Amino acid sequence: MTARQPRTLGELADSILSVSDREKVSVETIVDAVGQRSLLPLLLVPALLCATPLSGVPGVSMVCGVAIAIISFQLLISVDEVWLPKRLLRQKVDGKALTKALKSSRSVISWVDRHTHNRLSVLFHRPLIYLPVILSLISGALMPFLEFIPFSSSVAAIGVSLLALSLLTRDGVFFLLALVPYAGLGWLIGGRLLG
């Protein structure tokens, strides 16, 4: 049975929650729940997970970053169905921690769903449409290294979440909002390098 593509952040969270009632949840189980043809929602999944307190678990930022980079690349080349390495698909997260992270984010998710709609559509025409995907690809590739700078992988994940959300809803306001976390990320990295 093919999963229906989530159209809102709430639907995406519900898709993940539907499989989080077990001790360990594999990446493959989450992908199946969301749907292998749902590339934009699937880009949101690792970004959202890394933006929650789950990012504090060692290795989560690295796994999420690799997934973000791979999915972004596939969006860039317009594939029909997502492909992820078997090693990545076998990675697991704690079911209770996943449920807790999603439930604690419910109020934010509801607020976002209420405030997203089609705006500033000029930002989603070529060549600008490629910018959020390229930014997501670069962010994902950097995230495994950002684990060494406190909070930086979460900030990058928030940026990717906003970019993916803007693409999913065609909301240019969220596209522009995504630039704020990137400015913060630049400040964090700059402070670390100069300090």
N, C-alpha and C positions, 0 to 999 in steps of 0.2 A: 504494500500500500504506500503510495507516494504522499509525503507530508505536504500540506498546503503551505505556500509561502507566507510567512508572517508579514503583515502590512503595517503593523505598529510595533512600538517598543514593548508595549504590554503583551501583545501576542507572542513576541519573541521570547520574553521572559517566561510566559506560560508554557511555551514549547520546551524550554529547558527544564522548568520545574516539573513537567510531566515525567521526566526521567531521572530526577534527582533524589528519588525516594529509596535509594540503595546506598550501601556503604561506600562504594567507590563508583564513580561515573567516568567512563572512558570518553575521549574526544570523539571516537567513532559513534558512540551512542548519542552524543549531543548533535553531531552532524546529521545523523539519521533522523533525529527528532525535528530538526529545523528544515531539512530537505537539501539534497545535494545540488539542486538546481537554484537554490536561493543564495546566490553569491553575495549580494549586499547584506542580507541578514546574517549570513555566516561570517562576514567581515566584522560585523558588530559584536558577535559572540565573544571572541577572544579580547577585543578591545574593552567591552563592558566588564568582563571577568577581571581583567587586569586593573580596571579603574576602581574596583571594589577592594575591601580589605584582604581579599584573596591574594592580592599582589605581594603581600608580606610573606607568603609561603615560598620558601626557596625553590627556585626552578620554574615557578608559574610565569614570571615575566619572560623568561627565555622561551618557554613553550608557546605562550601567547604571541610573542614577537615573531617567531618563525611562522606561525599560522597566519598572522596578519600579512607578512611579506609575501607568502606563497599565494594567498587568496587575492591580494592586491595585484600581483603580477598576472594572475589568471583573469581578473577583471580588465586589466589593461589590454590583454590580447583577445578578450571577448570569447572565452570558452563557455560552453553550455552547461557543463557540470563540473563541480569542484573536484580537484584531485589533491590529496594530502598524503605524504609518505606514511607507510604502515607503522613506522616507529612512532611518529607523531600521533597517529590514530589510537595507538595502544596506551598513550599517556592517560593517567587517571587523576581525578581530583576527588577530595572527600565530599560525599553526598550531603552530609549535614552542613558543612561549611558553605557549599554551593547554595543550598536552600536558604541558609541564613543570610548570605550576601545578597541574594536576589530579593528576598522578602524585606530586608532592611532598605533596599533601594526602591521599593514599590512606590513611595510617595513622589520621588523624583521622576520615576518612569511615567506615572500618571500625569504629572505636571507637563512633561515633555510632550506626551501624546495630545494633551489639550491645546498646546501652543504651537504645534507644527502644522503648516499647510503650504501650498504652492506660492512661493514669493521669490522675487528677483530671479525669474527663470532664465534671464540672459546669462547667468553664471553657469548654466548647465548645457550650454551650446559649445561646440568645438571652437577653439582649442581649450577653452577654460575648463571643460568637463574633465580633462585629463589631470588637472592640477590636484584635486583631492585624492585621486587614486595614486598619483606619484608620491604625494606627501605621505600617504598611508604606507606605501611600499618602503620608503626611506625610514619612516618611524619604526615599522616592524623589524627592519634589518638592524636598526640601532638598539632596539630594546634589550636584547641579551647583554649588551655592554653597559646599558644604563642601570642594571641591577646594582652596580657599585656606587651609584650616586643616589642617596636617599630621596624617595618620592618621585624621581625623574621618570621612571617607567610608568608610574600611574598618571603623571601629567601627560606623557606621550599618548597613553591609552585613552585619556579623556579627549585629546585632540582627534585621534582616529575615530572615536565614538561619534563625535560631532560631525566629522567629515562623512562617515558612512551614513549617519542619520540624515544629513542634508541630501545625500544622493538618493536615499530610499524615499524621502518625502518631497524631494525637489524644493527644499526650503533654503533659499539663499541666505537668510538671516543666520541659520545654524552653520552654514558654510563660513560666513564671516566670523561668527563666534568661535569657530574652531581655531582661528588664528591666535586667539588670546592664550590658550595653553601653550602654543608653540613659542610665544614671546616669553612665557614663564619658564619654559624648558631651556631656552637660550640663556636666560638669566641664571638658572640653576647650574648649567654646564659651565657657563662663563665664570661664575663664582667659584666653582670647584677647580677650574684650570688656573685661574688667577690667584686663588687662595692657597 
